[in-house]
Structure formats: structure tokens, C-alpha cells
Amino acid sequence: MKNKQLDFTPVLLGSDFNAYGMARSLYEIYGKPVKAFAQTQLAPTRFTKIVDLELIPGFSEDPVWIKSMKQIKNRYVNHQEPVILIGCGDGYAELIAKHKAELEDVFICPYIDYDLIKKLNDKENFYKMCDQYDLPYPKTKIISKAMYASGEPIEQPFGYPVALKPANSVEWLDIHFEGRKKAFIIKSEAEFQNVVAKSYDNGYTSDFILQDFIPGDDSNMRTLNVYVDKNHQVKLMCLGHPLLEDPAPAAIGNYVAIIPDFNQEIYNKVQAFLEKIKFHGYANFDLKFDHRDNSYKLFEINLRTGRSSFFVTLNGHHLADWVVQDYVFDSLKDKKTLYANQDQSQFFLWLGVTPKIFEKYAKDNDAKKQAMEMINEGRYGDTFWYAKDKNIKRFALYKWMMHNYAKSFKTYFVEK
């Protein structure tokens, strides 16, 4: 899937690990820095030569976003080669879909229509679709603002611990209060009532998803990255087995260690779902193995690549290049689906922390033993520390990030 001639212009929206990983994937093939736009400067894209980042205050939301994008569009209006717009976050992906009609005269916008993206981004609607297409997910109850506003105690049927997560992940980005997390594992009735109250009192308006907590540690999780071409045919499926998550309250659910995995049953179920709903573009799924009924249950779909998705590129499938091959070179239409990770001898471990932190905190099991063997053989890597983008400032930043991770694990890590 390589074509060294740069016959296109990629434009990334974001400055996080996802954006840097996508830029690194493209730079590795084409050798050119990638233009990016974002609201704020984040650590992964600091002091780098492979991302040309431009900051725009207020760029994460309308009306600033679409006004800025129209100005950016004018810069590219006379480009001879295709210009591909890639959103590296939930909000950016949704904004591109919302304004596709205003942008696609200049940009290639590889995103589904806004109505479908809104349905899939809303966990409540996503679970309804899971019911329709026979995809297992945890037992669920919906909590609404109206329930809270009624003043009546909100009952929950699952016992404790229980999982609680915002149905609208995009709106949740703008909600702030002490103790806020991406998702909660609630351990008592008092904590449950307190989190719901704080959330709605601080401006959240959408529903919450209350779920039966699937027992087990991080090593029961799976993450699946998919690329679906413009003809709605799945072309890449790459499954990962997370072995460790970031324990910090604001980063719950962020993986920091992933070993490649293969499961044809998962591949088949998700492929059938995506092709039936006429999806196209990138998608990322989180699943967890439930020992109680020996099934993998879906948590959510993300309509973009994720912060840890570089594990796909690390294992030989340059994630950012699939959209290029699809829209620029039109080279995917006759290709069969690539079901990644069938040869364990070729596996690379992806780490977001140091090997030392991984060894100390990852649960002892066969997967950890395999990962440690890979570390000892040098078959591992991370998103940030890139051989072709090394300098003293990035080295110092990397050391500072790893120091903070060590402190965070010491403070927050609790075995689930």
C-alpha cells in the first residue's frame, strides 16, 4: 500500500496523540510534514518537524470552526492534487460531517452523513442499533435529566459496582466539575447520586448510560480499528488486546499498552454490522470479555482513529494511508478484507508508558508474559518517540511525560 509520490495533501484537525500518530504514518511513507489545525497545543505535537500545526482559538466548536474552515478552504481552492480532511477527535469528525456540503467542493471529507454520525456517537442510539443487528453489549439503563429534575430517587437495577458513562461524549467534553471522569465505575448509592447531581447541575443535558459492570481487569478489554472504503466495504480490521489503562480520573479508558490480537468471530460480526448500515471511513470499537457468558460485549464506537491506534501502524498497516489509497489512488476496490494479526511472530507491542511501568502494573497473565518477551526482543514501540523526529526538546518532553505517568500510577492505580 505504498506510493512514494505525494499526489495529495493531507490536512489533520487536532494536536493529540491521534493526530501525531496519523502524521507519523503518512511521514513514514511519503516523507513530507503534515499540515494540522487545532484549538490548543498538546504535548504530542510539540517540538516536531513532521506536523506543521496552526492554532485557532475557539476552533473546536461552531461558529468559529466553520468560519475558520471556510477561510482555510480558500487556501486550498486552487490545489491541483486532492486535499483530504481528517478529524482526529470526536468533535472534529462530527463537525466535518455536519458541514460536508460546504467543504467537499475543495476537500475530500471521508465521513458518513451527519444524521448517522449523530446516531452512532450517541451511546443510547448505538445500543438500539446493536439490538437491531445482534451485537452484544452490557445490560443497560438510561438515566435522563428529567429523572434527576423530578426530585425522585433514581433507582438502578444492577447492584454495585456499576458503570456510568455520558451518552453524548461530544457534549461531555464541555462539562467540568471536581471528580469529572470520562466514565465512572460507581461503588455506592451515595456516589451514584452525587455524580448524577454534579453532572446535571454543571450543565450536562443529555442522558447517561448506566451499565452492569463486567468484572475483570484491563486485560479483558479489546480494541478494534477498522477502515471501510467509499463503497461501504470493510478493507482493514485490526484487533488489539489492551493490557493496561491510564488510571488517572480524567483518562479512564485510555489504553497505555496493547498487544495485537486475532479473533475472526469479532471481525465477522463487526464487518457485517458496518456493511449493513452503509458505513464508510475510520471506526474504532471498545469491547470487553464477559466470563459470565463467554462473550465479547461492545461498549462504544468512535468514528475516528483513537489515541492508541498507532498500534495498527506499528504492526505494519499504516493507518493513515488507507484513506489515501481509497480516495486518491482508488486502489482498494478490488482488495479483499485484511484481517490483521494472524502471525504472532510478527507482533509488536504498543506502549504509551515505559516498559518499567508496564511490568510493574500490568496484571500477571499469559498475555503479559508474551509482552515481556517482546520487550526483551525489542519488538515494541510507542507513538511519541519517533526515530525520524528526535531532538533534545522532544526527549525532555518524553521524559517529563513518563515521569508524570509514574506519579499518576502511584497515586491512582487500583487493580479492578
C-alpha positions as CSV (number, residue, x, y, z in Angstrom):
1,M,0.0,0.0,0.0
2,K,2.9,2.4,-0.7
3,N,3.2,5.1,-3.2
4,K,6.1,7.4,-2.6
5,Q,4.9,10.2,-4.8
6,L,2.9,12.7,-2.7
7,D,0.0,13.3,-5.1
8,F,-2.3,14.6,-2.4
9,T,-2.4,17.0,0.5
10,P,-3.5,15.7,4.0
11,V,-5.0,18.2,6.5
12,L,-5.4,17.0,10.1
13,L,-7.7,18.5,12.7
14,G,-6.2,18.0,16.1
15,S,-2.9,18.1,18.0
16,D,-3.1,15.0,20.2
17,F,-1.6,11.5,20.1
18,N,-4.1,10.5,17.4
19,A,-3.0,13.4,15.2
20,Y,0.7,12.7,15.7
21,G,0.2,9.0,15.0
22,M,-1.6,9.8,11.8
23,A,1.0,12.3,10.7
24,R,3.8,9.8,11.6
25,S,2.1,7.1,9.5
26,L,2.0,9.5,6.5
27,Y,5.5,10.8,7.0
28,E,6.9,7.3,7.1
29,I,5.5,6.6,3.6
30,Y,5.7,10.0,1.9
31,G,8.4,11.8,3.8
32,K,6.6,15.1,4.0
33,P,5.4,17.1,7.0
34,V,1.6,17.2,7.5
35,K,-0.4,20.4,8.0
36,A,-2.7,20.4,11.0
37,F,-5.1,22.8,12.7
38,A,-6.3,22.7,16.3
39,Q,-7.6,24.9,19.1
40,T,-4.8,24.1,21.6
41,Q,-1.3,22.9,21.5
42,L,-0.9,19.4,23.1
43,A,2.3,17.6,24.1
44,P,2.4,15.0,21.2
45,T,2.7,17.7,18.5
46,R,5.2,20.0,20.3
47,F,8.8,20.4,19.0
48,T,8.1,18.3,15.9
49,K,9.2,18.6,12.3
50,I,6.6,16.2,10.9
51,V,3.5,18.3,11.9
52,D,3.0,21.9,10.8
53,L,0.5,22.9,13.4
54,E,-1.6,26.1,13.3
55,L,-3.6,27.1,16.4
56,I,-7.0,28.8,16.1
57,P,-8.7,30.0,19.3
58,G,-12.2,28.5,19.6
59,F,-11.6,26.1,16.7
60,S,-13.3,23.2,18.5
61,E,-16.9,24.5,18.1
62,D,-19.2,26.3,15.7
63,P,-19.5,29.1,14.7
64,V,-15.7,29.6,14.9
65,W,-15.0,26.2,13.4
66,I,-16.9,26.6,10.1
67,K,-15.9,30.2,9.7
68,S,-12.3,29.2,10.1
69,M,-12.7,26.2,7.8
70,K,-14.1,28.4,5.0
71,Q,-11.0,30.6,5.3
72,I,-8.8,27.5,5.3
73,K,-10.7,26.2,2.3
74,N,-9.7,29.3,0.3
75,R,-6.0,28.4,0.8
76,Y,-6.5,25.1,-1.0
77,V,-9.1,26.1,-3.6
78,N,-6.5,26.2,-6.4
79,H,-4.7,23.0,-5.4
80,Q,-4.3,20.6,-8.3
81,E,-4.0,17.5,-6.1
82,P,-6.7,16.2,-3.8
83,V,-6.9,17.6,-0.3
84,I,-8.0,15.1,2.4
85,L,-9.6,16.4,5.6
86,I,-9.0,14.0,8.6
87,G,-10.6,14.8,12.0
88,C,-8.6,13.4,14.9
89,G,-11.2,13.7,17.6
90,D,-15.0,13.0,18.1
91,G,-15.8,16.7,17.8
92,Y,-13.9,17.3,14.7
93,A,-15.3,14.2,13.0
94,E,-18.8,15.4,13.8
95,L,-18.2,18.9,12.6
96,I,-16.8,17.7,9.2
97,A,-19.9,15.5,8.7
98,K,-22.2,18.4,9.7
99,H,-20.6,20.8,7.2
100,K,-19.7,18.3,4.5
101,A,-21.8,20.1,1.9
102,E,-19.9,23.4,2.5
103,L,-16.5,21.8,2.3
104,E,-16.4,19.0,-0.2
105,D,-16.1,21.2,-3.2
106,V,-12.4,21.6,-2.1
107,F,-11.8,18.9,0.5
108,I,-12.3,15.1,0.4
109,C,-14.4,14.5,3.5
110,P,-14.3,10.7,4.2
111,Y,-17.2,10.8,6.7
112,I,-20.7,9.4,6.8
113,D,-23.7,11.7,6.8
114,Y,-24.4,13.8,9.9
115,D,-27.6,12.0,10.8
116,L,-25.8,8.6,11.0
117,I,-22.8,10.1,12.8
118,K,-25.1,11.6,15.4
119,K,-26.9,8.3,15.9
120,L,-23.6,6.3,16.3
121,N,-22.0,8.9,18.6
122,D,-24.9,8.8,21.0
123,K,-24.5,5.6,23.0
124,E,-28.2,5.2,23.6
125,N,-28.9,5.1,19.9
126,F,-25.9,3.0,19.2
127,Y,-27.2,0.3,21.6
128,K,-30.5,0.3,19.9
129,M,-28.6,-0.4,16.7
130,C,-26.7,-3.2,18.5
131,D,-30.1,-4.8,19.3
132,Q,-31.2,-4.5,15.7
133,Y,-28.0,-6.1,14.3
134,D,-27.5,-8.7,17.1
135,L,-24.3,-7.2,18.6
136,P,-24.0,-8.0,22.4
137,Y,-23.5,-5.1,24.8
138,P,-23.7,-4.8,28.7
139,K,-27.2,-4.7,30.3
140,T,-28.1,-1.0,30.3
141,K,-30.5,1.5,31.8
142,I,-30.9,5.1,30.6
143,I,-30.7,8.0,33.1
144,S,-32.2,11.3,31.9
145,K,-32.0,14.8,33.1
146,A,-35.8,14.7,33.6
147,M,-35.4,11.8,36.0
148,Y,-33.0,14.0,38.1
149,A,-35.1,17.1,37.8
150,S,-38.2,15.3,39.1
151,G,-36.6,15.1,42.6
152,E,-37.4,11.4,42.9
153,P,-34.6,9.0,43.8
154,I,-33.2,7.3,40.7
155,E,-33.2,3.6,41.1
156,Q,-30.6,1.4,39.5
157,P,-31.1,-2.4,38.9
158,F,-27.6,-3.8,38.8
159,G,-26.0,-3.6,42.2
160,Y,-22.5,-2.2,42.8
161,P,-20.1,-1.7,41.3
162,V,-21.8,-0.3,38.2
163,A,-20.6,1.6,35.2
164,L,-21.8,5.1,34.3
165,K,-20.9,7.0,31.2
166,P,-22.3,10.0,29.3
167,A,-24.4,9.1,26.3
168,N,-23.2,12.2,24.4
169,S,-19.4,12.1,24.5
170,V,-19.1,15.3,22.5
171,E,-21.3,17.4,24.9
172,W,-19.4,15.8,27.8
173,L,-16.1,17.4,26.7
174,D,-17.5,20.8,27.8
175,I,-18.7,19.7,31.2
176,H,-16.4,20.4,34.1
177,F,-16.6,19.7,37.9
178,E,-14.4,18.2,40.6
179,G,-14.3,14.5,40.2
180,R,-15.3,14.5,36.5
181,K,-14.2,11.5,34.5
182,K,-14.5,10.1,31.0
183,A,-16.5,7.3,32.5
184,F,-17.2,6.2,36.1
185,I,-17.1,2.9,38.0
186,I,-19.6,3.7,40.8
187,K,-19.2,1.8,44.0
188,S,-22.0,3.0,46.2
189,E,-25.5,4.5,46.1
190,A,-24.2,7.8,47.5
191,E,-21.5,8.1,44.9
192,F,-24.1,7.3,42.1
193,Q,-26.5,10.1,43.3
194,N,-23.6,12.5,43.7
195,V,-22.2,12.1,40.2
196,V,-25.6,12.4,38.5
197,A,-26.4,15.6,40.5
198,K,-23.0,17.2,39.8
199,S,-23.2,16.4,36.1
200,Y,-26.6,17.9,35.6
201,D,-26.0,20.9,37.9
202,N,-22.9,21.8,35.9
203,G,-24.7,22.0,32.5
204,Y,-24.9,18.4,31.1
205,T,-28.3,18.0,29.4
206,S,-28.1,14.6,27.6
207,D,-28.7,11.1,29.0
208,F,-26.4,8.8,31.0
209,I,-25.8,5.2,30.2
210,L,-25.9,3.1,33.4
211,Q,-24.5,-0.4,32.8
212,D,-23.9,-3.7,34.5
213,F,-20.2,-3.7,35.3
214,I,-18.5,-6.6,33.6
215,P,-16.0,-8.0,36.1
216,G,-12.3,-8.3,35.3
217,D,-9.2,-6.2,34.9
218,D,-7.9,-4.2,31.9
219,S,-6.6,-7.4,30.2
220,N,-10.2,-8.4,29.5
221,M,-10.6,-5.4,27.1
222,R,-10.2,-5.5,23.3
223,T,-10.0,-2.6,20.9
224,L,-10.8,-2.9,17.2
225,N,-9.7,-0.4,14.4
226,V,-11.5,-0.6,11.1
227,Y,-11.3,1.1,7.7
228,V,-14.4,0.9,5.4
229,D,-14.0,2.2,1.9
230,K,-16.1,4.6,-0.1
231,N,-18.1,1.7,-1.5
232,H,-19.1,0.6,2.1
233,Q,-16.8,-2.5,2.0
234,V,-14.6,-3.2,5.1
235,K,-11.0,-3.3,4.0
236,L,-9.0,-3.4,7.2
237,M,-9.7,-4.9,10.6
238,C,-7.0,-4.8,13.3
239,L,-7.8,-6.1,16.8
240,G,-5.8,-5.1,19.8
241,H,-5.6,-6.6,23.3
242,P,-5.1,-3.8,25.9
243,L,-3.1,-4.9,28.9
244,L,-3.1,-1.7,30.9
245,E,-5.1,1.5,31.1
246,D,-4.3,5.0,32.3
247,P,-5.5,5.2,35.9
248,A,-5.9,9.0,36.1
249,P,-9.6,10.1,36.7
250,A,-9.7,12.3,33.6
251,A,-8.2,9.5,31.4
252,I,-10.3,6.5,32.3
253,G,-10.4,4.2,29.3
254,N,-7.2,5.4,27.7
255,Y,-5.0,2.4,26.9
256,V,-1.3,2.5,27.6
257,A,-0.3,-1.0,26.5
258,I,-1.7,-3.0,23.6
259,I,-0.6,-6.3,22.1
260,P,-2.0,-7.4,18.7
261,D,-4.8,-10.0,18.8
262,F,-6.8,-12.0,16.3
263,N,-10.5,-13.1,16.6
264,Q,-12.3,-13.9,13.4
265,E,-15.7,-14.1,15.2
266,I,-15.3,-10.4,16.3
267,Y,-14.2,-9.4,12.8
268,N,-17.1,-11.1,11.2
269,K,-19.8,-9.6,13.5
270,V,-18.5,-6.0,13.3
271,Q,-17.9,-6.3,9.5
272,A,-21.5,-7.4,8.9
273,F,-22.8,-4.5,11.0
274,L,-20.7,-1.8,9.3
275,E,-21.5,-3.0,5.8
276,K,-25.3,-3.3,6.5
277,I,-25.5,0.3,7.8
278,K,-23.6,1.5,4.8
279,F,-20.7,2.9,6.9
280,H,-17.5,4.4,5.4
281,G,-14.3,5.8,6.9
282,Y,-12.5,5.0,10.1
283,A,-14.1,3.4,13.1
284,N,-12.8,2.3,16.5
285,F,-14.6,-0.1,18.9
286,D,-14.1,-0.9,22.5
287,L,-15.1,-4.4,23.8
288,K,-14.8,-6.4,27.0
289,F,-14.8,-10.2,27.5
290,D,-17.6,-11.3,29.9
291,H,-16.5,-14.5,31.7
292,R,-20.1,-15.0,32.9
293,D,-21.4,-15.9,29.4
294,N,-18.1,-16.2,27.5
295,S,-19.0,-13.3,25.1
296,Y,-17.3,-10.1,24.0
297,K,-19.6,-7.1,24.7
298,L,-19.4,-3.8,22.8
299,F,-19.1,-0.6,24.8
300,E,-18.9,2.1,22.0
301,I,-18.0,3.1,18.5
302,N,-15.7,6.0,17.8
303,L,-15.9,7.5,14.3
304,R,-12.2,8.2,14.0
305,T,-9.0,6.6,14.9
306,G,-8.0,6.7,18.6
307,R,-5.1,7.9,20.7
308,S,-3.7,4.4,20.9
309,S,-4.5,3.4,17.3
310,F,-0.8,3.8,16.3
311,F,-0.5,0.1,17.4
312,V,-2.1,-0.7,13.9
313,T,0.7,1.2,12.1
314,L,3.3,-0.3,14.4
315,N,2.2,-3.7,13.3
316,G,2.7,-2.9,9.6
317,H,-0.7,-1.5,8.5
318,H,-0.1,2.3,8.0
319,L,-3.4,3.5,9.3
320,A,-3.5,6.9,7.7
321,D,-2.7,5.5,4.3
322,W,-5.9,3.6,3.8
323,V,-8.0,6.7,3.2
324,V,-5.3,7.9,0.7
325,Q,-5.3,4.6,-1.2
326,D,-9.1,4.7,-1.2
327,Y,-9.7,8.3,-2.4
328,V,-6.5,9.3,-4.1
329,F,-5.3,6.2,-5.8
330,D,-8.6,4.2,-5.9
331,S,-6.7,1.1,-5.1
332,L,-8.9,-0.6,-2.6
333,K,-12.0,-1.6,-4.6
334,D,-10.5,-4.9,-5.7
335,K,-8.7,-5.7,-2.5
336,K,-10.0,-8.4,-0.1
337,T,-10.6,-7.5,3.6
338,L,-7.3,-7.6,5.5
339,Y,-7.9,-9.4,8.8
340,A,-4.8,-8.3,10.7
341,N,-2.6,-10.2,13.3
342,Q,-2.7,-13.8,12.1
343,D,1.0,-14.3,12.6
344,Q,2.1,-13.9,16.2
345,S,5.8,-14.0,15.2
346,Q,5.3,-10.6,13.6
347,F,3.6,-8.9,16.6
348,F,4.8,-5.6,18.0
349,L,3.7,-4.4,21.4
350,W,2.5,-0.8,21.6
351,L,3.3,1.1,24.8
352,G,2.2,4.5,26.0
353,V,4.3,4.2,29.2
354,T,7.8,2.9,29.9
355,P,8.5,-0.8,29.9
356,K,9.2,-0.4,33.6
357,I,5.7,1.0,34.4
358,F,4.1,-1.7,32.3
359,E,6.0,-4.5,34.0
360,K,5.1,-3.2,37.5
361,Y,1.3,-2.6,37.0
362,A,0.1,-4.9,34.2
363,K,-1.8,-8.0,35.5
364,D,0.3,-11.1,35.5
365,N,-1.1,-13.5,32.9
366,D,0.0,-15.2,29.6
367,A,-0.5,-12.0,27.6
368,K,1.8,-10.1,29.9
369,K,4.4,-12.9,29.7
370,Q,4.2,-12.6,25.9
371,A,4.5,-8.8,26.0
372,M,7.6,-9.0,28.3
373,E,9.2,-11.4,25.8
374,M,8.5,-8.9,23.0
375,I,10.1,-6.1,25.1
376,N,13.2,-8.3,25.7
377,E,13.4,-8.9,22.0
378,G,13.0,-5.2,21.1
379,R,9.6,-5.8,19.4
380,Y,7.8,-2.8,20.9
381,G,7.3,0.9,20.2
382,D,5.2,4.0,21.1
383,T,3.6,6.8,19.2
384,F,5.6,9.8,20.5
385,W,9.2,8.7,20.3
386,Y,9.9,8.5,16.6
387,A,13.4,7.9,15.2
388,K,13.0,10.4,12.4
389,D,11.6,13.2,14.7
390,K,14.1,13.1,17.6
391,N,15.5,16.2,19.2
392,I,16.6,17.3,22.6
393,K,13.3,19.1,23.4
394,R,11.2,16.1,22.4
395,F,13.4,13.9,24.5
396,A,13.0,16.2,27.6
397,L,9.2,16.3,27.0
398,Y,9.1,12.5,26.7
399,K,11.0,12.1,30.0
400,W,8.6,14.6,31.7
401,M,5.5,12.7,30.3
402,M,6.9,9.4,31.6
403,H,7.7,10.9,35.0
404,N,4.1,12.1,35.2
405,Y,2.8,8.7,34.3
406,A,4.9,7.1,37.0
407,K,3.4,9.6,39.6
408,S,-0.1,9.0,38.2
409,F,0.1,5.2,38.5
410,K,1.5,5.5,42.0
411,T,-1.4,7.8,43.0
412,Y,-4.4,6.3,41.2
413,F,-3.8,2.7,40.2
414,V,-6.2,0.2,41.7
415,E,-6.5,-3.3,40.4
416,K,-10.0,-3.9,39.2
